[in-house]
Amino acid sequence: MSKGNLNLFIRFRLFKSRGKNGKLPIYVRFTINQQRVELSTNEYVTAIAWDAEGQFVKGKTQEAQTINRRLALIKGELHKKYLQLEALGKPITAEILKNLYQGVDENRKSLQEAIDIYYDRFAEKVASGQKSKHSLKCVHTTREKLKAFTKHQYKVTDLPLKEIKPAIAGDFEHFLVTHEKGCNNTAMKYIRILKRVLKFAVDQGWLETNPVGRFKCTYVEPSRERLTMEEVMTLYHKGFAVERLAEVRDVFLFSCYTGFAYQDVYSLTPDNIVTGIDGEKWIATDRRKTGTPERVPLLPIALEIVEKYKNHLWCRSKNRLLPVNTNQCYNGYLKEIAEVCGIKKYLTTHMARHTFATTILLEQDVPIETVSQLLGHRSIRTTQIYAKVSQKKVSQNMKVLKEKLAGMKNDVKQGNN
């Protein structure tokens, strides 16, 4: 293996499935940041004459010497082109190096090149704290989905940007929903990123207009199940003989009273407990998903759970606030807990967060602006997804209104007497 730079690896290999006349083609494979490209050298050799470890053709024949010189030239040219890109401060990917080596017009960018460059710049923003790791992961997943899509739809590994048509958005959606078995909202998430990548391509001057700019992403509002206060209290008062079930119940209840997702609870340490502006105990952390700061006062039951595990052996040895199991075990135990408590709902950490937003906060008349802050939302529009008014809340509000109207009626009646 040749390593011309910390990020460039070059290796030659025989392509055994493409042999002819007893000889196999030699391909050059080069890898940059785990992205791999292979090209034919247009040279052929018998398998017995090839030294895979030494990366050369064995023997002193004129043919062997000619091929070896050719391979050395290819390797040297790839190193040279790589250094050219590096000196110019341009983004370097395996695809870009391949195009430069083959003399492809630099301005004729491909979809994968565009998303690779977009990804690299996004990663820089993550490193500087401007974007979240979760969002970067979504860009990476979109890149992989697009690779699978172009191979499935067009029977190629990449598409020139200037050949992309508006229909790609609808075709990509169909692929994600049917071939990948994804739901509508997940498909829209990937298409939204595709739109951003193509807008980025326009901004860079690689495209004149965004071919999917007019595509409208439509979302189906998900059904967000939550626990009622009666169900929360059933969990709270239930005694468990098995310690693991009791611990999982406590962690789930803690999420119901703080709104923290599984990964956030898993990462909490005693250092996350701070004294708030009111002199009470708060939890201060950053959401793993978005990097958004969350500051949540500890309600009595949540504080009770924290105190319960203050001297827990596992928590102390791992410097954890609560004894949180792996996600797979955690979900399995939640299913068992629901059965024991007679709760006919599928308990999840998402349900706990929704319970906090609705049952614990909104139904107790906490303003939605405060709920948004407690959930660590960047926009109140996100919080409004949780704000479906329950029938119980409608009944409570109407009862208050009836009493108010009845009082007004009596006041008017007394005034007429």
C-alpha angles and dihedrals in degrees: 000000000000121000112191093169136006089264102037123079122177127191135163123218141171118252099220097186093059102053125137134186091005093304131105127218118248114228127193115222120194127182130199120183091342092308110122133203129180128201133180116248089201088234125122132199139167116261092240092055095053121095103204094184096046093038096226143097112264122232138046099259120131090247093053092049092047093051093046091052089049092052091049090052092050091050092047093048092051090051090048094050091046091054090048091057091045093050091051090050091236125151111270123211131153090252093051091049090049091052092048091048092050093045095245115166107267090216091058095081125181129224093251092049090052094049091044091055091043089051093050092051091046089052089054089054090050090052090052092048096249095113134030128249089233091059090048089053089054090054090050092049091048090053091053092046090052091051090053091044097052090048092049098040104034102019090235134103096231144011129224107242093231091057095056113114129200089252090072091082094057092041091050091049091051091049093050095048099041109025097031094035092227127154124250096257093050090050090051090052091058093043090051089056091047088054090052092049092052091047087052088052089054091050089052092052095246092116132030095213137008106257092204097036093111095049109114117217109219122197132202112219106240123231105251109199119199140177123260119233089254090056092046090053091047089057092045096052097040115111119217125200091196110076095210092057091049091051094049090047090052093049090049092049089048088057090048090057099040106028094229118152121233096264091048093051090045091055097047118117131182087263089069090068108093137166111257129216088269093056091250129118116275135175116234119191144125120254111251091216100053107008088237115148115248123196113184127176111227110246115214097265092046090049090047090056092049091051091048092061099037092109098029108140096225093045092050094047093048096036091238128147094218136017098255118179125213111285094252093052091041093057091046092053091047089058090052092047092052091053093049091049094045093241110153094205134095103249115217137158088251089058090052091054091047090048089054092050097046114020098032100035119014096039089051090057097255105158115253090237089061091045089053091053093048092050092050093238118165092208131035087221087072090053092051088069087072095045100089106140112236123224088244091057091047089052092049093049093047091049090055090047092050091052090048093049091046090053091051090050092052091047091054092046093051091048091056094052 
